[in-house]
Amino acid sequence: MNREKADFTGARATMLATLYGRALHSRTANPVLHDPYAEEAVRRIDHDFDATGLRGNDALSVALRGRLFDDLTAVRLAANPDVTVLHLGCGLDSRGQRLDPPPSTEWYDVDFPEVIDLRERIYPARAHHHVLGTSVTAPDLLRDVPGDRPALVVAEGLLMYLTEADGTALLRRITEHFPSGHLICDVQSPLATRWAHRLNGAVRAAGARLTWGVRGGAELERAVPGLVLDEERTFFDIPGLERLGLAYRALVRGMGKVPAFRRMALVLSMHFG
Ligand SMILES: C[S@@+](CC[C@H](N)C(=O)[O-])C[C@H]1O[C@@H](n2cnc3c(N)ncnc32)[C@H](O)[C@@H]1O
């Protein structure tokens, strides 16, 4: 088997931690997120995955968040499969393969060119699936993406790596390009972004920095005309947290009672148009 190199640093390297988390969790009995694509990708990549900083319960947390994003995306696709999906900061996440949308859905996986290059070597091409190897902050990001249908924008673990100016410009570009759409994304609070490089093992190991702290969906509503918040979930509301080990669960429960910690990580469902 030809093994691929993945010598990334910074934000690009964090996707190796989330990939590894999904692969590790997928191998457990009765996983919340079955991801054979991640398992295969980890086998195919010649990399010291232990160095990603991902530990025990982290794999379950990654899988729980991934499962929530899969479920939210699947609900939107069931409501309207005739959409253009922008899977922003996709890394090596196989969401498009896992959800296997119908042919009426055009799916775009978007990440930096070198991440997309690796992605294309790992995952076979699929009909109605496209890749864009570019920074999501590029002004011409949507140049070749038809803007005639509603959009479904999925950004898991991305926005916190952008600056506020770049993130806001990206969301405005999207709402101006498509007639309507839905956005499913996660954000981290200013407190969480300040501490991530110390407290988050995967961010620390990658040498990444979180640069955009968002207190909640209302902040994005104010920054991006037309964007409306439908639902806001804290990490502590994610279904399946009871599967965490006893000590970790107690820690999470305790943190969930402190308001500043409770809203450190939010998953937002929004719409426009
Ligand atoms: C924490 S990883 C998440 C990857 C994937 N969504 C997942 O859950 O496995 C962050 C991803 O955002 C990508 N990213 C960060 N900044 C970006 C930018 N300006 N343009 C495109 N991708 C970016 C990184 O390359 C990386 O793949």
The ligand as an SDF file (V2000), in Angstrom:
LIG
                    3D

 27 29  0  0  0  0  0  0  0  0999 V2000
  -10.0900   21.4650   13.2210 C   0  0  0  0  0  0  0  0  0  0  0  0
   -9.8500   21.1300   11.5080 S   0  0  0  0  0  0  0  0  0  0  0  0
  -11.4840   20.5840   11.0900 C   0  0  0  0  0  0  0  0  0  0  0  0
  -11.4950   19.7340    9.8620 C   0  0  0  0  0  0  0  0  0  0  0  0
  -12.8450   19.0620    9.5840 C   0  0  0  0  0  0  0  0  0  0  0  0
  -13.9230   19.9980    9.4840 N   0  0  0  0  0  0  0  0  0  0  0  0
  -13.1170   18.0450   10.6670 C   0  0  0  0  0  0  0  0  0  0  0  0
  -14.0370   18.2670   11.4860 O   0  0  0  0  0  0  0  0  0  0  0  0
  -12.4120   17.0450   10.6960 O   0  0  0  0  0  0  0  0  0  0  0  0
   -9.7650   22.7780   10.7950 C   0  0  0  0  0  0  0  0  0  0  0  0
   -9.7470   22.7760    9.2690 C   0  0  0  0  0  0  0  0  0  0  0  0
   -9.9630   24.1020    8.8040 O   0  0  0  0  0  0  0  0  0  0  0  0
   -9.0870   24.3060    7.7150 C   0  0  0  0  0  0  0  0  0  0  0  0
   -8.8640   25.7340    7.5770 N   0  0  0  0  0  0  0  0  0  0  0  0
   -8.4440   26.6160    8.5210 C   0  0  0  0  0  0  0  0  0  0  0  0
   -8.3510   27.8480    7.9940 N   0  0  0  0  0  0  0  0  0  0  0  0
   -8.7310   27.7420    6.6920 C   0  0  0  0  0  0  0  0  0  0  0  0
   -8.8230   28.6510    5.6150 C   0  0  0  0  0  0  0  0  0  0  0  0
   -8.5130   29.9410    5.7580 N   0  0  0  0  0  0  0  0  0  0  0  0
   -9.2240   28.1740    4.4060 N   0  0  0  0  0  0  0  0  0  0  0  0
   -9.5310   26.8780    4.2250 C   0  0  0  0  0  0  0  0  0  0  0  0
   -9.4630   25.9600    5.2130 N   0  0  0  0  0  0  0  0  0  0  0  0
   -9.0590   26.3890    6.4350 C   0  0  0  0  0  0  0  0  0  0  0  0
   -7.8190   23.5570    8.1060 C   0  0  0  0  0  0  0  0  0  0  0  0
   -6.9810   23.3260    6.9960 O   0  0  0  0  0  0  0  0  0  0  0  0
   -8.4230   22.2920    8.6970 C   0  0  0  0  0  0  0  0  0  0  0  0
   -8.6560   21.3200    7.7150 O   0  0  0  0  0  0  0  0  0  0  0  0
  1  2  1  0
  2  3  1  0
  2 10  1  0
  3  4  1  0
  4  5  1  0
  5  6  1  0
  5  7  1  0
  7  8  2  0
  7  9  1  0
 10 11  1  0
 11 12  1  0
 11 26  1  0
 12 13  1  0
 13 14  1  0
 13 24  1  0
 14 15  1  0
 14 23  1  0
 15 16  2  0
 16 17  1  0
 17 18  1  0
 17 23  2  0
 18 19  1  0
 18 20  2  0
 20 21  1  0
 21 22  2  0
 22 23  1  0
 24 25  1  0
 24 26  1  0
 26 27  1  0
M  CHG  2   2   1   9  -1
M  END
$$$$
